[in-house]
Amino acid sequence: MTLIDITETGVIKGSGHARDQQRNWETVLQLLGLKTQPLIVQPPVCFINENLEFFEFGDFYSGTHSVWAFQFRGERDDFYFIDQLEQDFEQTPIILGLEETARFMLPIFHSYGTLKNIYFIQKESLNIN
């Protein structure tokens, strides 16, 4: 789950809003690929006006915001551990000013603490269709 716009637009050339959304998604894929080939079970889905009290984001964020969710797994079940994913994503640069509704201190993923804007859940299925 993340507050960062990681919409998969498929735009891989040029510049602009849709390209920047795709760039954020590509950043996620590259980070996941540090351990093994990621298999995307469910590409990013955006949920609008979600009450953040039902999510595990940092205390800096409250109220209702857009939340992006996606589901993945690795080719082998033993390659992804939440603590390692948090380390891999921590302070990775992203592009802001897209469709996100939350405001951020810096244009980076935070996977810890008060500014946490991305987190991971280990489950077989999240039912995010």
Disulfide bonds with the S-S distance in Angstrom:
none
